[in-house]
């Protein structure tokens, strides 16, 4: 990759950078979400509520296992962006090789632990016995692809830190097409493939993720010395590892807290039976798509803020946050309106079961009230990640989830007149409180002291 081809996010219009950096990531997130959503559509339409519930209940378990490595990818974007903004190119190379070494070790450990204990975890969260074997087989095959999934995300994190959010999209598009093709073949047993049902959905995803990573790694290695993955340079760099931990551990812990919180909430949901599990799974898939624009804008904010913080330009950082907030809230408002007005049309993509549709409509209408608060939260967290100030976001997540969401979900869901709806109310309430804490911290300006490379701290 030639240095002059990378985008300098410290120059020009910040609005333009936010828009054009976010769009490829939004498309990429949409494609990546299609992995599990296509699985859910095929499974729900052709295998029934039990199989759909098995796929749905596996989601939070997967997120708990991947959270630590997602923190690693966030740290990679921050370090690469700040070193690139400070024009310390030798440190970009060292960061890349150190990150891939960490990735290799952690992903193998998580895969082994996940496969070994997946049934115990599924039982711990009160997974209905009738869907336990299906959920376990789906999880086992999905976990075999963890290294590939994380590898692709690390390459994407490197490119985002350099100002390139477009290139990863090409490889992800290829993988998504492969997944869409393989899903019906493996789920339904269309020759030459045997009928694998739920396990086939997971295997198709694993194969697609493997192709995505191999293509992305090959591309990165062919572009130039600075970005080359060099096995001879795979050795632990103590200082870089500590910086990666400093940024990545709070981010990873935050995601783990969110994921474990989701797991505990799911265990409450699971007590309401297979139909509630399946309907919540449908609503959650739509939630995922609705919040994707805000998540993409958040990632853009991290990369743009990271480069500008590395260059010591506070005005550009604040301009980035202003435009990112306006865009994210505007899009979230539209998504909320759509979910409130046409929930049945959206949910009919997954099932024609009238009972599931009725349950899903109520879930979606309540959950969509959290789209705007979450948009504000994502933008603020994006700025804090770009600054390397990830500890406060971790603390806010712990407070909102374990002090508010989990206890409130337990209490409200036990009220007969609310039932499962009490869980959705608790989710929205905790999202609002987390957003408020994050915005208040941003207003204090303490993030300006956290430039991780310590070369060009933001001036007061």
C-alpha positions as CSV (number, residue, x, y, z in Angstrom):
1,X,0.0,0.0,0.0
2,X,1.6,3.3,-1.1
3,X,1.7,6.0,1.6
4,X,0.4,8.6,-0.7
5,X,-2.7,6.6,-1.4
6,X,-3.8,6.8,2.2
7,X,-6.2,9.5,3.2
8,X,-5.0,12.3,5.5
9,X,-8.0,12.9,7.8
10,X,-6.4,16.0,9.3
11,X,-7.0,18.2,6.3
12,X,-10.1,19.4,4.5
13,X,-13.8,19.2,5.6
14,X,-14.5,17.1,8.7
15,X,-18.1,16.7,7.5
16,X,-16.9,15.2,4.2
17,X,-14.5,12.9,6.1
18,X,-17.3,11.7,8.4
19,X,-19.6,11.0,5.5
20,X,-17.2,9.4,3.1
21,X,-15.4,7.4,5.7
22,X,-18.6,6.1,7.2
23,X,-20.3,5.0,4.0
24,X,-18.0,2.1,3.2
25,X,-18.0,1.0,6.8
26,X,-21.8,1.1,6.8
27,X,-21.9,-1.0,3.7
28,X,-19.4,-3.4,5.3
29,X,-21.4,-3.6,8.5
30,X,-24.5,-4.3,6.5
31,X,-22.8,-7.1,4.6
32,X,-21.3,-8.5,7.8
33,X,-24.7,-8.5,9.5
34,X,-26.1,-10.4,6.6
35,X,-24.1,-13.4,7.7
36,X,-26.2,-14.1,10.7
37,X,-29.4,-12.5,9.3
38,X,-29.3,-14.7,6.2
39,X,-28.8,-17.6,8.6
40,X,-31.9,-16.5,10.5
41,X,-34.0,-16.0,7.4
42,X,-33.2,-19.4,6.0
43,X,-33.5,-21.2,9.3
44,X,-36.7,-19.4,10.4
45,X,-38.5,-19.9,7.1
46,X,-37.5,-23.5,6.5
47,X,-36.6,-25.1,9.8
48,X,-39.1,-23.5,12.2
49,X,-39.1,-21.6,15.6
50,X,-36.9,-24.1,17.4
51,X,-34.1,-23.8,14.9
52,X,-34.5,-20.0,14.8
53,X,-34.4,-19.9,18.6
54,X,-31.1,-21.9,18.5
55,X,-29.5,-19.4,16.2
56,X,-30.8,-16.4,18.3
57,X,-29.7,-17.8,21.7
58,X,-26.2,-18.3,20.3
59,X,-25.6,-14.7,19.5
60,X,-24.9,-13.3,23.0
61,X,-22.6,-16.3,23.8
62,X,-20.6,-15.6,20.7
63,X,-20.3,-11.9,21.6
64,X,-19.0,-12.8,25.1
65,X,-16.2,-14.8,23.5
66,X,-15.2,-12.3,20.9
67,X,-15.3,-9.2,23.1
68,X,-11.6,-9.3,24.1
69,X,-10.4,-9.5,20.6
70,X,-12.8,-6.7,19.5
71,X,-11.0,-4.6,22.1
72,X,-7.8,-5.5,20.3
73,X,-9.1,-4.3,17.0
74,X,-10.2,-1.0,18.5
75,X,-6.8,-0.5,20.0
76,X,-5.2,-1.2,16.6
77,X,-7.2,1.5,14.9
78,X,-6.3,4.0,17.6
79,X,-2.6,3.2,17.6
80,X,-2.3,3.1,13.8
81,X,-4.3,6.4,13.4
82,X,-2.3,8.3,16.0
83,X,1.1,7.0,14.8
84,X,0.1,7.8,11.2
85,X,-1.1,11.3,12.2
86,X,2.2,11.9,13.9
87,X,4.1,10.5,10.8
88,X,5.8,7.8,12.8
89,X,5.6,5.1,10.1
90,X,8.1,2.7,11.7
91,X,5.7,2.4,14.6
92,X,2.8,1.6,12.2
93,X,4.8,-1.5,11.0
94,X,5.6,-2.6,14.5
95,X,2.0,-2.2,15.6
96,X,0.7,-4.4,12.8
97,X,3.1,-7.3,13.5
98,X,2.6,-7.1,17.3
99,X,-1.2,-7.0,16.8
100,X,-1.2,-10.2,14.6
101,X,0.9,-12.0,17.2
102,X,-1.6,-11.1,20.0
103,X,-4.5,-12.1,17.7
104,X,-3.1,-15.5,17.0
105,X,-2.6,-16.4,20.6
106,X,-5.9,-15.1,22.0
107,X,-8.1,-16.4,19.2
108,X,-6.8,-19.9,19.5
109,X,-7.4,-19.9,23.3
110,X,-10.9,-18.5,22.9
111,X,-11.8,-21.1,20.3
112,X,-10.7,-24.0,22.5
113,X,-12.5,-22.6,25.6
114,X,-15.6,-21.9,23.6
115,X,-15.9,-25.3,22.1
116,X,-15.1,-27.0,25.5
117,X,-17.7,-25.1,27.5
118,X,-20.4,-24.1,25.1
119,X,-23.1,-26.5,26.4
120,X,-22.4,-25.4,30.0
121,X,-22.8,-21.8,29.0
122,X,-26.0,-22.5,27.1
123,X,-27.4,-24.2,30.2
124,X,-26.3,-21.4,32.5
125,X,-28.4,-18.9,30.5
126,X,-31.5,-21.2,30.7
127,X,-31.6,-22.2,27.1
128,X,-34.7,-24.3,26.6
129,X,-33.7,-28.0,26.4
130,X,-35.5,-28.6,23.1
131,X,-33.2,-26.2,21.3
132,X,-30.0,-27.0,23.3
133,X,-28.5,-29.6,20.8
134,X,-29.2,-27.3,17.9
135,X,-27.6,-24.3,19.6
136,X,-24.6,-26.3,20.6
137,X,-23.9,-27.6,17.1
138,X,-24.3,-24.1,15.6
139,X,-21.9,-22.6,18.2
140,X,-19.2,-25.3,17.7
141,X,-18.9,-24.7,14.0
142,X,-19.2,-20.9,14.3
143,X,-16.3,-20.9,16.8
144,X,-14.0,-22.7,14.4
145,X,-14.0,-19.5,12.4
146,X,-13.1,-17.1,15.2
147,X,-9.5,-16.7,14.0
148,X,-10.6,-15.8,10.5
149,X,-13.3,-13.4,11.7
150,X,-10.8,-11.6,14.0
151,X,-8.1,-11.6,11.4
152,X,-10.3,-9.8,8.9
153,X,-11.3,-7.3,11.6
154,X,-7.7,-6.6,12.5
155,X,-6.8,-5.9,8.8
156,X,-9.9,-3.6,8.6
157,X,-8.8,-1.9,11.8
158,X,-5.3,-1.2,10.4
159,X,-6.8,0.2,7.1
160,X,-9.3,2.4,9.1
161,X,-6.4,3.8,11.1
162,X,-4.8,4.8,7.8
163,X,-7.9,6.5,6.6
164,X,-9.0,3.7,4.2
165,X,-12.5,2.4,4.9
166,X,-13.2,1.3,1.4
167,X,-10.8,-1.6,0.7
168,X,-12.0,-4.0,3.4
169,X,-15.5,-3.7,1.9
170,X,-14.4,-5.5,-1.3
171,X,-13.3,-8.6,0.5
172,X,-16.3,-8.6,2.8
173,X,-18.6,-8.3,-0.2
174,X,-17.0,-11.4,-1.7
175,X,-17.4,-13.4,1.6
176,X,-21.0,-12.3,1.9
177,X,-21.9,-13.5,-1.6
178,X,-20.3,-16.8,-0.8
179,X,-22.2,-17.1,2.5
180,X,-25.5,-16.3,0.8
181,X,-24.8,-19.0,-1.8
182,X,-23.6,-21.7,0.6
183,X,-26.4,-21.1,3.2
184,X,-29.3,-22.8,1.4
185,X,-27.0,-25.4,-0.1
186,X,-25.8,-26.5,3.3
187,X,-28.9,-25.9,5.4
188,X,-31.3,-27.7,3.1
189,X,-28.9,-30.3,1.6
190,X,-28.9,-29.3,-2.0
191,X,-26.5,-31.6,-3.9
192,X,-23.6,-32.0,-3.7
193,X,-23.9,-31.0,0.0
194,X,-25.6,-33.1,2.7
195,X,-28.5,-31.6,4.7
196,X,-26.9,-30.0,7.8
197,X,-29.7,-27.7,8.9
198,X,-28.6,-25.3,11.7
199,X,-25.0,-26.6,11.6
200,X,-24.9,-25.9,7.9
201,X,-25.7,-22.2,8.5
202,X,-22.7,-22.0,10.9
203,X,-20.3,-23.8,8.6
204,X,-21.3,-21.6,5.6
205,X,-20.4,-18.5,7.7
206,X,-17.1,-20.0,8.9
207,X,-16.1,-20.7,5.3
208,X,-17.1,-17.2,4.2
209,X,-15.1,-15.6,7.0
210,X,-12.0,-17.7,6.1
211,X,-12.1,-16.4,2.6
212,X,-12.6,-12.9,3.7
213,X,-9.5,-13.0,6.0
214,X,-7.2,-14.7,3.5
215,X,-8.1,-12.2,0.8
216,X,-7.6,-9.2,3.1
217,X,-4.3,-10.5,4.5
218,X,-3.0,-11.2,1.0
219,X,-3.9,-7.7,-0.1
220,X,-2.2,-6.1,2.9
221,X,1.0,-8.1,2.4
222,X,1.2,-7.1,-1.3
223,X,0.9,-3.3,-0.8
224,X,4.3,-2.2,0.6
225,X,6.9,-2.7,3.3
226,X,5.2,-0.5,5.9
227,X,2.1,-2.6,6.0
228,X,3.6,-6.0,5.4
229,X,2.7,-8.9,7.8
230,X,6.2,-10.4,8.5
231,X,6.3,-13.7,10.5
232,X,10.0,-13.0,11.3
233,X,8.9,-9.9,13.1
234,X,6.3,-11.7,15.2
235,X,7.7,-11.0,18.7
236,X,6.1,-9.4,21.7
237,X,6.9,-5.7,21.8
238,X,6.6,-4.9,25.5
239,X,5.8,-1.1,25.1
240,X,3.3,-1.7,22.2
241,X,1.7,-4.5,24.0
242,X,1.2,-2.4,27.1
243,X,-0.3,0.4,25.0
244,X,-2.5,-2.0,23.2
245,X,-3.7,-3.4,26.6
246,X,-4.1,0.2,27.9
247,X,-6.6,0.9,25.1
248,X,-7.9,-2.5,24.3
249,X,-8.6,-4.0,27.7
250,X,-11.1,-1.3,28.8
251,X,-12.7,-1.6,25.3
252,X,-12.7,-5.4,25.5
253,X,-14.0,-5.3,29.1
254,X,-16.7,-2.9,28.1
255,X,-17.8,-5.2,25.2
256,X,-17.6,-8.2,27.6
257,X,-19.7,-6.4,30.1
258,X,-22.2,-5.5,27.4
259,X,-22.2,-9.1,26.1
260,X,-22.4,-10.7,29.6
261,X,-25.1,-8.3,30.4
262,X,-26.9,-9.4,27.3
263,X,-26.3,-13.0,28.2
264,X,-27.9,-12.4,31.7
265,X,-30.8,-10.6,30.1
266,X,-31.2,-13.4,27.6
267,X,-31.3,-15.9,30.5
268,X,-34.4,-13.9,31.7
269,X,-35.8,-13.9,28.2
270,X,-35.3,-17.6,27.9
271,X,-37.6,-18.3,30.9
272,X,-40.5,-17.0,28.8
273,X,-40.1,-19.9,26.3
274,X,-39.1,-20.6,22.8
275,X,-41.6,-18.2,21.1
276,X,-40.3,-15.2,23.1
277,X,-36.7,-16.2,22.4
278,X,-37.4,-16.5,18.6
279,X,-39.4,-13.2,18.4
280,X,-36.7,-11.3,20.4
281,X,-34.1,-12.8,18.0
282,X,-36.0,-11.3,15.0
283,X,-36.4,-7.9,16.7
284,X,-32.7,-7.9,17.6
285,X,-31.6,-8.6,14.0
286,X,-33.6,-5.6,12.9
287,X,-32.1,-3.6,15.8
288,X,-28.7,-4.5,14.6
289,X,-29.4,-3.0,11.1
290,X,-31.1,0.1,12.6
291,X,-28.1,1.0,14.7
292,X,-25.5,0.2,12.1
293,X,-25.3,3.8,10.6
294,X,-24.5,5.1,14.1
295,X,-21.9,2.4,14.7
296,X,-20.3,3.2,11.4
297,X,-20.2,6.9,12.2
298,X,-18.7,6.0,15.6
299,X,-15.9,4.1,13.9
300,X,-15.3,7.0,11.5
301,X,-15.2,9.3,14.5
302,X,-12.5,7.1,16.1
303,X,-10.2,7.1,13.1
304,X,-10.7,10.8,12.2
305,X,-10.3,11.9,15.9
306,X,-7.3,9.6,16.3
307,X,-5.4,11.2,13.4
308,X,-6.2,14.7,14.5
309,X,-5.3,14.0,18.1
310,X,-2.0,12.6,16.9
311,X,-1.5,15.8,14.9
312,X,-2.6,18.0,17.9
313,X,-5.6,19.6,16.1
314,X,-8.4,20.1,18.6
315,X,-10.6,22.2,16.4
316,X,-10.9,19.4,13.9
317,X,-11.8,16.9,16.7
318,X,-14.7,19.0,17.9
319,X,-15.9,19.7,14.4
320,X,-15.9,15.9,13.8
321,X,-18.0,15.2,16.9
322,X,-20.5,17.9,15.9
323,X,-21.1,16.6,12.4
324,X,-21.0,13.0,13.5
325,X,-23.7,13.7,16.1
326,X,-26.0,15.5,13.7
327,X,-25.7,12.7,11.1
328,X,-26.2,9.8,13.6
329,X,-29.2,11.4,15.4
330,X,-30.8,12.2,12.0
331,X,-30.5,8.7,10.7
332,X,-31.6,7.2,14.1
333,X,-34.7,9.3,14.0
334,X,-35.7,7.9,10.6
335,X,-35.0,4.3,11.8
336,X,-37.2,4.9,14.9
337,X,-40.1,6.1,12.8
338,X,-39.9,3.1,10.4
339,X,-39.8,0.7,13.3
340,X,-42.8,2.3,15.0
341,X,-44.9,2.5,11.8
342,X,-44.2,-0.7,10.0
343,X,-42.8,-3.4,12.4
344,X,-44.9,-6.2,11.0
345,X,-43.6,-5.7,7.5
346,X,-40.0,-5.9,8.7
347,X,-40.6,-8.9,10.9
348,X,-42.4,-10.9,8.1
349,X,-38.9,-11.3,6.5
350,X,-38.2,-13.9,9.2
351,X,-41.5,-15.7,9.7
352,X,-45.1,-16.0,8.7
353,X,-46.1,-17.3,12.2
354,X,-48.8,-14.9,13.5
355,X,-47.9,-15.5,17.1
356,X,-44.3,-14.7,16.5
357,X,-45.2,-11.6,14.5
358,X,-47.4,-10.2,17.3
359,X,-44.7,-10.7,19.9
360,X,-42.1,-9.2,17.7
361,X,-44.1,-6.1,16.9
362,X,-44.3,-5.2,20.6
363,X,-40.6,-5.9,21.1
364,X,-39.5,-3.8,18.2
365,X,-41.7,-0.8,19.0
366,X,-40.2,-0.6,22.5
367,X,-36.6,-1.4,21.6
368,X,-36.6,1.2,18.8
369,X,-37.1,4.0,21.4
370,X,-33.4,3.5,22.2
371,X,-32.1,4.2,18.7
372,X,-31.5,8.0,19.3
373,X,-29.9,7.6,22.7
374,X,-27.7,4.9,21.3
375,X,-26.7,7.1,18.4
376,X,-25.5,9.8,20.8
377,X,-23.7,7.2,22.9
378,X,-21.9,5.7,19.8
379,X,-20.5,9.1,18.6
380,X,-19.2,10.0,22.1
381,X,-17.6,6.6,22.6
382,X,-16.1,6.9,19.1
383,X,-14.3,10.1,20.1
384,X,-13.1,8.7,23.4
385,X,-11.7,5.6,21.6
386,X,-9.9,7.8,19.1
387,X,-8.3,9.6,22.1
388,X,-7.3,6.3,23.7
389,X,-9.5,7.2,26.7
390,X,-11.4,4.0,26.9
391,X,-11.6,3.5,30.7
392,X,-14.6,5.9,31.3
393,X,-16.7,4.1,28.6
394,X,-16.0,0.8,30.4
395,X,-17.1,2.2,33.7
396,X,-20.3,3.7,32.2
397,X,-21.2,0.4,30.6
398,X,-20.7,-1.5,33.9
399,X,-22.9,1.1,35.7
400,X,-25.7,1.1,33.1
401,X,-25.8,-2.6,32.6
402,X,-25.3,-4.0,36.1
403,X,-26.9,-1.3,38.2
404,X,-29.8,-0.5,35.8
405,X,-30.5,-3.0,33.0
406,X,-30.1,-6.4,34.7
407,X,-31.9,-5.6,38.0
408,X,-34.6,-3.6,36.2
409,X,-35.2,-6.3,33.7
410,X,-35.6,-8.8,36.5
411,X,-38.0,-6.6,38.4
412,X,-40.1,-5.3,35.5
413,X,-40.4,-8.7,33.8
414,X,-41.8,-10.2,37.1
415,X,-44.8,-7.8,36.9
416,X,-47.6,-9.8,35.3
417,X,-49.0,-6.9,33.3
418,X,-45.6,-6.3,31.7
419,X,-44.1,-9.7,31.4
420,X,-41.3,-9.8,28.7
421,X,-42.1,-6.2,27.8
422,X,-40.4,-5.2,31.1
423,X,-37.1,-6.5,29.7
424,X,-37.3,-4.2,26.6
425,X,-38.2,-1.2,28.8
426,X,-35.1,-1.9,31.0
427,X,-32.9,-2.1,27.9
428,X,-34.0,1.3,26.7
429,X,-33.7,2.9,30.1
430,X,-30.1,1.7,30.6
431,X,-29.2,3.0,27.1
432,X,-30.5,6.4,28.0
433,X,-28.5,6.6,31.2
434,X,-25.3,5.3,29.6
435,X,-25.6,8.0,26.9
436,X,-26.1,10.7,29.5
437,X,-23.0,9.6,31.5
438,X,-20.9,9.5,28.3
439,X,-22.0,13.0,27.1
440,X,-21.3,14.6,30.5
441,X,-17.8,13.1,30.5
442,X,-17.1,14.4,27.0
443,X,-18.2,17.9,28.1
444,X,-15.5,17.9,30.9
445,X,-12.8,17.8,28.2
446,X,-10.6,15.2,30.2
447,X,-10.2,13.1,27.0
448,X,-7.8,15.8,25.7
449,X,-5.2,14.6,28.2
450,X,-5.2,11.0,26.9
451,X,-3.2,11.1,23.6
452,X,-1.8,7.6,23.8
453,X,1.4,8.2,21.8
454,X,2.3,11.2,24.0
455,X,3.8,13.1,21.0
456,X,1.3,15.9,20.4
457,X,-1.3,16.1,23.2
458,X,-4.3,18.3,22.6
459,X,-3.7,21.8,24.0
460,X,-6.0,23.2,26.6
